[in-house]
Amino acid sequence: MTDTARRTAFWLVMLAAAGTFGLTMGARQSMGLFLSSLNTATGLGLGSVSLAFAFGQLWWGLTQPFAGALADRYGAGRVLVLGVILLCIGTFITPFMTSTPGLIFAIGVLASGGSGMAGPAVLMSAAVRMIAPARRGFATGLVNAGGSFGQFATAPLAAALIVGVGWGSAMQVLAFMVLLALPAAWVLRGNAAQSAPVAGEPKTVGARTAVAQAVRHRSYLLLGAGFFICGFHVAFLAVHLPGVVAACGLPTQWGGWALAMLGLFNIIGSLIVGWAVGHWRSKTLLSLIYAARALAVLAFLFAPKTGPVVLLFAAVMGLTYLSTVPPTAGLVAKFFGSANMATLFGLVMLSHQVGAFVGSWLGGKVFELTGAYDWLWYADIVLALGAALIHLPIREERIPARRPSGAPVTA
């Protein structure tokens, strides 16, 4: 293959993976704009509606390892097609749901499950499988930036549609938009067995053996614990930032633009961190990202809650928002290789989404009980500092290619 052909193939894979993540993430991360409308239309209460969103966060995570295992075995293309269709159906029927179980089914099961199947575990592993190891950090940064661009582009569009055509029709427009991702499934088709062997990577083992190794791998467990805290931050912001903006007495459009700023600056953060993965230790980058989050939240608590301040805060948080993904994905690939990455990164994403469940649901409950989000911000600071510390003991080493049965893994 010529250099031109390689470059063309690389950018085609990047366009397919980043574009799909942009469409699914844009639809999913804009759902916080509909929280108030769903609460008003159903009369269920903010806590009950938040429970549906929180269940969606958890279910999105639960689908990741299973979708990853299916992609590793049967190919990413099939999994992506099913995921996009389920996301479309779940989003489309949400305005017809009038009960908590109905919202959980539409938002929490169909839409979130579909988004998880067409999410980062499958997309990033497909990209990693198809490109050279030297470009993996940059590639995962690009895919992550694609998801952020989707949020940046979709959030203000969704806010404008809510004002222009009503929240129900706006949600259904978003449902049809995600179908634009279907052609990417053909580009990203293929499974783990088609991964080219890479010198220095652990030898390919079955998914069950890989998972058994991973759950005894100390650094992998620390990585998952840190990603739990990341999920808490991300879900709280995605679901409740519009509510935070409204509590500041600002119009709905400011909530849309705040979400857009998160997405826009996460593009910058993802690309910078994706590049930095090839130059600095991933665990150090992760510690710095979490420490920066703690400082940003602390500064926001003492700042006046004006529109420009809210946008500045969203921009700073955007730089750290999902920029944790490239170094996290890179560490999983470094520990275990690329063959079972969809499964193993999916397990880390599950930890992320358990944290997301807590952040999403607790945000609604705390506001319902106290009329403010202050206690969530305090918890956010403490957790961010904890995450900054928990990554420091991680050892960035590959596991041995083979290990006797029952031998402990303590790296």
N, C-alpha and C positions, 0 to 999 in steps of 0.2 A: 504494500500500500504506500502511495506517495505521501509526502508531507502535506500537500494540499488536501488529499483525500482524508488523511488523519484529522486535520484541523476541521474539515467539513463535518466529519462524523462526530467529533467531539462537540461541536456547537449544536449539531442536530439533537444529540442526546441531552445537552444542557437545556435547549429550548423546550424539548418535550417534558423533561422532569420539572424544570422550574415553572413552565407554563401551567402544568397540571397542578402543582402545589399552589401557584398563585390563584387559580380559579377555586380550588377547594378551600384553601385558607381564607381567601377573600370572603366567600359565602359564610364560612363558619365563624370567623372572627368579627363579622358584622352583626351577629345575632344579638349582641348586647344592646344595640340600638332599638330592638323590638321588645325589650324586657318590660318597659313601662306600658307600652300599648297592649301587650299580652295580659298584663296584670289588670289594666282597665277593662279590657274586653271580656275577660273571663271572671273577674271578681274573686279570684282564688287567693289573693294575697301574695306579697312579694316573696315570702318564704317558700310557698308552694311552687311558684313559677321558677324561683331560683333552684329548687330541688330538681326540676326537669333539666335545667341547664347543667347543674352539677352532675346529675346522672349521665348526661351526655359527655361531660369531660371524662368521667370514669370509663364509660363504654368505649369512647374513642381510644383510650389507652388499652383496654382489654382486647380490642380487635388487633392491635399492632403486632404482638407476637404471633397470633394465629394467621393473620394476613401475611406476615413475613414468612412463616413456615410454608404456607400455600404458594407464595411467590417463589420461594427457594426450590420448591418441588415441581410446581406446574407452570411457572412462568409469571412474570409481573404483569404482562398484558391482560390476561384473563381476570386477574384480581382487580386491576385498575378499572376495567369496564364495569364489573359488578359494583365496585365502590362508587363510581360516578353516578350510576343509575339509582342506587339506593339513596345517595345524597340528594339527588333531584327530587325523588318521590317524597322523602321525608320533609324537605323544605317546602314543597308545594302544598302538602296537606296540613301543615302546621296551623294556618289560619282557621281551619275548620274544627280544631280541637278545643273543647270547652271544659275539660276536666284535667286534673293532675295526671291520671294514668294516660290520657290521650296525649298530653304534651310530652310525657316521658317516652311514649311510643314513637311519636313523630320526630321530636328533637333528639331525645336521648338514645333511641335505638336505631331508627332508620337513617336519619341525617348524620348523626355522629358516627355510627358504625360505617356508613358509606365513606365519610370523610376519612376515617381511620384506615380503611382499606386502600384509599387513594392518598395516603399520608406519607410522612417522612420515612418510616421504616422501609416501605416498599420502594419509594421513589429514590431515596439515597442509596439503598443497596443496589438498585438497578443501575444507577449512575456509576457507583464504585466498581461494579462488576464489569462495566464496559469501557473503563478508562485506565490509563497507566497509574501505578501507585504514586508517582511523583506529583500528579495533578489532583489527587483525591481531596486534599484540604481545600484547594481553590474551588474544586467542583462542588463539594458539599456546601461551601459558602455561597456559591451561585444559586444552587437549588434553594437554599434557605432564603436568599435574597428574593427569589421568585415568589415565595410565599408571602414575604413582606410587601412586595410590590402589589400583590393581589389585594392585601389588606388596605394599602394606601389608596389604590384605585377604587376599590369596592365600597369602602366605608362612606365617603362623601356622596357617592352615587346612591347608596341605599338611603342615606339621610335625605337627599333631594327627592327620591322616589316616595319616601314616607310623607313628605310635605305635599308632593304633587299629586300622587295617585292613591294615597292611603297605605297603611302599613301592610295590609293583607296582599294587595296587588304587588307591592314592592317586594315582599318575600317571594312571591311566585315568579317575578322577573328574575330574581337571583337563582331560583331553582333551574330555570331554563338556561341561564348563563353557564352553569357548570358543565352542561353537555358539550360545550366547546372543547373540553379536555379529551373527548373520546378518541380522536385520531392519534393522540400521543401514545395510547396503549400499544399501537402497532410498532412504534419506534422502540419502545422499552420492553418488547417481548423477550422472552428468554428466561432461563432459570439458573440455579447455582451450579448445576452440572456443566453448564456451558462456560463457566468462568475459566479464563486462562490461568494456568499455574504461575505463581509469582515467586521468584527466588527469595528465600528468607521467611516466607509466610508459613504459619502452621499448616500441616497437611490436612486435607479435607476429611472431616469425620461426619457422621450422621447428626441430624439436628438434636436427637435425644442425648447423644454423647456430648455435643457442644454445650447444651444447656446444663448438663451435669457438671461439666468443667467450670462453667461460668458461675454457678451458684456457690462454688467453693473457692472462687477467686476473690481475694480480699479487695484488691483495687477495683474490680468490677462492681462489688457491692458498695464501696464508697462512692463510686461514680453514680450508681443508682440512687443512693441516699441524697446526694447533691441535686440530682435531677428531680427528685420529689419536691424539693424546695423551689426549684425553678418553676415547676408546674403550679405551685401555690401562687407565686407572683403573677405568672402569665395569665392564669384563669381569672384571678381577681381583677386584673386590669381589663382584660378583654370583656368580661361580663359587666363589671361595675363602674368602669371609668365614666361612661355616660351618666350614671347615677351620681357619681362624685361631682361631675360638672354641673348637673342639675341642682345638687345640694348647694353649690356655690352661687346659685341664682342666675346662671347663664342659660341662653336659649339652646334648643336641641341641636342646632347646627354646630355649636361648639363641641358637643360630644362627638359628632361625626368627624370633625376636623382633628380632635384629640386622638381618636383611633387612627385616623389617617397619618398623623405625625408619628405615632408608634410604628406604623408600617413603613413609612418613608425612611425614618432614621434607622430602622432595623435593617434596611437594605444596606446602608452604609456600614453599620456595625457588623453585619454578616460578612460582607466582602472584606472588610479590614481583618476580622478575626480569621476568616477562611485563608487569607494570605498569611497571617501571622502563624497559623498552625504549622506551616512549613519552615518557620524560622525560630519559634520559641516553644518551650514545653507547654503542652496542652493544659496540664494541671495548673500551671502558673496563670495562664490566661483565664481559666475558669475562676480561680480565686480572686483575681482582679475584677472580673465582671461582677461577681456577687458583692464584693466590697463596694464597688461603684453604685450598685443598686441601693445599698443601705444608706450611703451618703446622700443620694438623690432624694430618697423618701424623707430622710431627716430634714433636709433643706426645704422640701415642699411643705412639711408640717408647720414651719415657722414663717413661710412666705405668704403675702397677701394673695387671696384666691381670685385673681382677675383672669380674664381671657388669655392675655399674653403669657401670664405665669403658668397657666394650665398647659398651654401649647409648648412652652419651654420645658416643663416637667415631662410631658409626653415625649418630646424629642430626646431628652436625656435618657429616659427609660427605654425608648426605642433603640438606642445604641446598644443596650444590654439585653433587649427583650428576648430574642431567640438566637442571639449570637453565641449562646452556649452550645448550640447544636453542632456546628462544625468540629470543635475540639472534642465534644462527647462522642460523636460518630467516629472521629479519627482515632480515639482511644480504643473504642470497641474493635475497629479494624486492626489496630496495632496489637491488641491482646490476642485476637482469635483469627485474623485473616478475613477475607471477603466472602468466602463460600457460604457461611451461615450467618452473615451479617444481618440480613433482614429479620431473622428470628431473634438474634441476640440484641440488636438495637431495638427491636420491638419490645423486648422485656424491659429495657431501660425506659422506653417511652411509656410503658405501663406504670412504672414507678412515678414518672412525671405526671401522669394523668390521675393517679391516686391523690397526689398533691393538688392537682387542678380541681378535683372534686371537693376537697376540703376548702380551698380558697374561694371557689365559686359559691358553694352552699353557705359557708360561714359568713361570707360578705353580706348575703341577703338576711341571714338570721341576726347578725350583729346590728345591722341597720334597723331591722324590724324592732329589736329590743331596746336600742339606745337612741335611734333617730340620727345616728352619725356613723362614720366609718373609722373613727379615730383608733379604736382598739385593734382593728385590722392592720392599720398602718404601723402601730407599735409592734405587733407580731411580725409584720413583714420585715422590719428592721432587724429584729433578733434572729429570724430565720436566715436572712441574707448574710449576716455576720457568721452564723453557724456554717452556712454553705461555703463561705470563703475559707474557713478553717478546715473543713472536712476533706477538701481536695488535696491538701498539702501532703498527707502520707501516701498518696497514690504513687505506685512505681510504674513507670512507663516502659514496660518490658513485654516482649512476646511470651506467651506460655510455651512450654516445650511441645514439640510436634506430637510426641506420644508420651503417655504417662501410664504406669501400671495401674490396673483397676484398684480402686479404693485408696490410692495414695492421695494425701491432702494437697491442695493447691493454696499456697499462702502468699503469693506475690502481691 
